[in-house]
Amino acid sequence: MIRSGLLLASLLTAALAACGGDPDNAVPTLAPASTPGASTRAPTAAPGAGSTLDRGSFELTGAVSGTMTFNAVSCASAGNIAIALAGPVGTAQYSVEISAQRAGTYNFGQGAAQGSVPTVQLTDRSPGGGGKAWSAGQSGRGAGSMTIGPRNNGSIDADLQAAPGAAGAVRVKGSWRCS
């Protein structure tokens, strides 16, 4: 568990450093070459289209509202699955960290009844944002579901509960692509 937390923290740090917290900044490759099992995707133009690869987005409602389109995605599955997503919601920069033992469909709010429960955390990473966070999975927190596929792509439709220092709940709905 500590190892996956450290891996997730290093992936998130790399993802946020790569985009510099600026949603208009281009995203280079994110994972250090020494991270086993890491997969990252930088935007690539489709031939002749001039557009970037769609890595997904979340619709957020509640204490944080708006569309979060990812400008950084980093995924690793060295033992456990660790996914770090970063992007703006309005003018604020947010990150979403997901950790799980394996691919599958999970329901939040059921505690130990379903065995291994992944964790999901949304954090305000903006200067002055105070690191406010909302989460699901820990100790039966949150409600809803999440699916992680065999290539770590996935979808979520869940209510995240406020951590100390944050207020209200945030509903997160959408999908991400690691590959």
Secondary structure, DSSP 8 states (H G I E B T S, - for coil): -HHHHHHHHHHHHHHHHHHTT-TTS-----S-TTSTTEEE------TTT------EEEEEEESS-EEEE-SEEEEE-SSSEEEEEEEEETTEEEEEEEEESSSEEEEET-GGGGSS--EEEEEE-STTSTT-EEEESGGG--EEEEEE-TTS-EEEEEEEEE-TT--S-EEEEEEE---
